Amino acid sequence: MDSQLSLFAEVIPTKAKFPSTRYQGSKLKFVDWIWQCIKDIPFYTMLDAFGGTGCISFKMKEEGKKVTYNDILPFNHIIGKALIENNSTLLSDYDIENILRIHKDISYPDFIEKTFKDIYYTDEENHWLDIVTTNIKFMDDEYKQAIAYFALFQSCIIKRPYNLFHRKNLYVRMQDVKRSFGNKKTWDTPFETHFRKFVQEANSAVFSNNGSCVSINQNVFDINQKFDLIYIDTPYINSDGIGIDYADFYHFLDGLTNYDTWSSQIDYSSKHLRLKRTPNDWNNSETIYNAFENLFGKFSDSILVISYRSNGIPTIEELTDMLKKNGKDVKIYQSSEIKYVLSNKQSNEVLIVAQ
């Protein structure tokens, strides 16, 4: 059994480097601290249950663990396939040129150019997105395709005010005014330049740890495999009951992954043309308690490692009580104080380790 190999996982020497990220709530700055908190716990198989950027999965892969990266958002699943599941495939210069050029035998749609006019990008940029997304869609190799999507996602994010898609605010980019935030030079840099840069970052992150790491796209409650350790970093609700809706923040990227059916998924009553919403217990201060209790119960046989914030709902004390009811011995680690982007409150990053 994989769990019996826990004591034999070895650090994999690698020159691979995790790409830069502008993802809201990323744990990239805490990766080494998290590892120091858990490195003496014997485990081999691990589930990154709410994988996000994949930075925790990447670290565990470096440490020789058999990683299952999971995220319910399709675009994140593709990032996991590019950076975690992918062991050796790179995007060549030929591949890049093939993605960026117009092919005479392809009849390119103009869905983004027509649908998202004056919302996120200029007409010229929207036209470019239609072409490149179509070219990526026709790629045969799933890992080359995943790297191309990764570069496209990052290019889209870096050209957005706040790096988000939660508002119709192209005007913020285009106004000729003195700015106290943002980077107009980055916003105005052509998509193609950004794309080439992020392809190279993704290529530089590819390595094999001689194990079998995978990326899946499931609701965490539908995952039935057994794991030595579960890493949990759920969407966050602060003490005022305000949560982070990643599906709303990054809906445009999910749309890119489902280009052919995108139009049927859009909520046309929203100014920023988000995708139709589905209920999410992790974004609701009334349902999140049951969600945590159900999650802890489902994986009660595994070591649970929870990244959290000191001012979250539920409180750390409430989460500790839930874990103890499942027979867990709980340790709490606190980082130095960090002020989060787009947050008006100070809060500590907390790691809850339940064995």
N, C-alpha and C positions, 0 to 999 in steps of 0.2 A: 504493500500500500504506500501511496505517496507520503502519508503522514509519518510513516516509519523512517522516511529519509530525512526527517527534520534536522537531525544533528549533523547531517553530511552536506548541507548546502554551503557552498563556498563563494567567496567574493570573486567576481569575474573581472580580471584586469581589462580595462577598456579605455579607449580614447574618446568614446562617444560622449557627446555633450547634449544635455536636454535643451531644447530650443527656448528662446525668449517667449514670454507670454504676457498678454494684457487682459487675461481672463478674470472677470470679477470673482473674488473669493479664492483665487489660486493659493495653494499651500506651498508654492515653490520656495518662498523665503524661509519656510519652517521645516523643509524636508530633512535637513541634517539633524536638527533638534529632535524631530519625531523619531528618527532612526536611533539616536542616542538613548532615547527613552525605552526602546523596545529591543535593542540589538542583543540583549542577553536572554531573551525569551526564545526557547527552541521551537521553531516552526519551519515548515517548508512550503506547503500550499497556502496561498492567501487570495482572498477576494477583495478587490478594491470596489466596494459596493456602489459608490457614487463617484465614479472615476474622474470626471471633469477634465482638466488639462492632461492628466496622466502622469504628473510629476511624482506622485507617491509610487505608482506602479513602476515607473522607470527606475526609481531608487531601489525598490525591492528586486527588480530584474537584475540590477547591477550587483546586488548582494546574493545572487544565485537562487532566488526563490522562484517557485513555479507560480506565476501570476495569472489570475483571471481578472482582467479589467472589465468593469461593467458601467454603462451609463444609459439612461433611458432616452436621452436625446440622440437622434441619429447622427448628427454631425460629430458629437463627441465619440461615439462608437467608431467612426471612421478615423478620428485622431488616434484612438487606441489601436486600431489595426495598423496604422502607419508607424507608430512609435513603440508599441509594446509587442504586438503579435509578430510584426515583421522582423525577421532575423538577419536578412542579407540584401534585400532588394533595394536598389537605388534608382533615382530618376536621372537618366543620362542627359547630356547636352542635346542630343538628337531628340529625345523625348520632350524636352522643354520647348524646343523650336517647333515641334509638331503640335504641341498644345497651343502655342501662341499664334500660329499662322492661320490664315483663312484657307480652307480646303475647297477647291472648286466643285468637288463632287458632293458637298454637304449643303443642304438648304437650311440656312440658319434661322431659327425662330427669333422673335423680338419680344418675348414675353416680359422680360425685366425692363427693357427700354420703354415699353408702353405702359406697363402696370405700375412701376415705381418711379415714374417721372416726378422730379422735384421733391422726392422724399428723402433719399439717402445719398444719391450720387448724381453727377451730371449726366446729361444725355449720352455723351461720348463714353463715359465710364460704364453706364448701363449697357450700351451696345457691346463694349468689350466683355462684360460679364456674360452676356448671352452667348457670345462666340466661344469663350474659353470654357464655360460650363458645358456647352454642347460637345466640345472636343474631349473634355475629360470623361464625359459620359460614355463616349465610344471607345475608351481604352480597354484593352483585353486583360491586362495583368492587374489583379485586385490590389496588390501592394503598391505598384506604381500609381495606380489611380488614387489610392488612399493618400500617398504623399502629395500628389497634385492637389487633391481636395484640401489637405492640410494647409498648403501654401496659399490656396485661394481663400480659405477661411481667415487666415492670419492677415492677408492683404486687405480683406474687407474690414476686419476689426480695426486695423491700425489707421485706416482712413476715416474713421467715424469719431465725431466728438463724444467724449466719455467712453469710447470703444464699445458702444452699445447700440442697439436698434430699438430702443424703447420709446423713441419720439420721432416724429417727422420734423427734422431740424437741419436739413441741408443748408438752410440760410445761415446757420452759425458758421459754417465753413466759408461761405461766399461773401459775407459782409466785410467791407473794407473799414475795419474799426481797430482800435487798440485793444489787445486781448490780454486778459489776466490768467488765462489757462489755455491748454491745448497747444498744438504744434502745427501751425498752418503749412510749414514747409513739408512736413510729413503728409498732411492731408492732400497737398497738391502734387506730391510725387506720383508719377504714373503708376497705375496698377502693375504694369509689366515689370517695373523696377522692383517693387515690393515682392512680387511673385517669385522672381529669380532669387532674391535674397532668402526667402523663406523655404524654397526648395533646398537650397544649400544647408540651411539650418536643420531641416528634416533629415537630409542625407547624412549629416554629421551625427545624428542621434541613433542611427541604425546599428544594432549589434546583436549578437546571439549570446545567450548565457548557457547554452548547451541544454536548455530545458524547453518545455513546451508552454509558452505563454500565449494567451488568447484574449481577444476582445469580443465581448458580447453586448447585446442591446436589449436588455430586459427590465421589466419592473422587478425590483429587488425581491419582492414577495413571491415571484415565480421561479426563483433560482433554487433548485433542489439538491445541488451537489454539496458535498461535505468539504470543509476547509479547516486547516489548522487555525488560521487567523482571519478575521474579518476586519478590514479597515473601513470605518464609517465616517463620512463627512457629508451630512445631509444639508439641504438648503436651510438657511439660517433665519430664525425669527427672533427679533430683538425684544427687549423688555416692554416696548410700546406695542407689541403685537404686529410689527411691520416685518414682512418676510421678503426674501429675494426670489423672484420668479425668473429662473434661468430660461424657461421656455419663451417668455416674453422678451427677455434681454437679447436672445440670440436666435429668434424665430427665422430671421432672414437666412441664416446659415443652414438651418434645417430645410428651408425651402430649396436651397441650392442642391441639396442631396436628393430631393424628390421633384426635380425640375418638371417632369412630364405631368405630374398630378398637382403641382403647386397651386394652380388656380382654384381648384376645388377645395383646398384646405384653408384658404384665406378668410379671415373675418373682415368683410368689406365695410362693416360699420365702424371699424377703428381707423383713425386718421393715418396711422403708420402701417396699416395693412398687416397686422400680426396674424399668426395662424389661429384657427379656432381653438378656444381653450378647452381643456379637459380637467376634471377635478384632480387636485393634488393635495393629499393629506399633509404633505410636508410644508405647504405654504399657508396652512390654516391653523391659527393658535388654538382652536377648539379640537381639531382632529389630530394634531401632531403628538399629543400624549399617547393616544392609542397606537399611533404608528410606531413610536419608539417601543412601547411595550410589546407589540406584535413582532417587531424586528428582533428585539432581544430574546424573545421566546423562541423565535424560529431558529436562531443561531446560538442557542444556549450551550451547545456542546463545543463551541469554538471559543478561542480567545478573541475578545472584542476590544478593539482600539478605536476610540471615538475622538475625532477632532471637534472642538467646540469653542464657544466664546463665553466669557465670564458673565455676560449680561443676557444670556439667551433664555428663551422659553422652549421647553421646560428649564428650570434652574438646574445647576450642577447637582445640588442636593437631591432634587427629584429624580434625576437620571441615576444617581448613585443608589437610591432606594429601589428603583426598578431593577437594577442589575443585581443587587443583593438578594432580592426576592427570587432571582434565578440562580441563587447559590454562588454568586461571583464574589471573589476577593478583589476589591477596587482600590486602585492607586490613582491619585490626581497629580498631574504635572502642570505647572504654569510657566509660560514664557515671559519674557520682558514685555512691557506694555507697548502695544502697537495701535496706532490710529488708522483705521481702514479707510480706503478710498470711498468717497460718496457717503461717509458716515460722519455724523456730528457728535458722536459719543466715543469716549475712550473705552476700550475693552481689551482684556488679556486673551491671548490664544491659550486654550486649555487642552490637554490631552488626558483622556480618561482611559485607563488600561484595566480591563476586567478579565481575570483568569479563573 
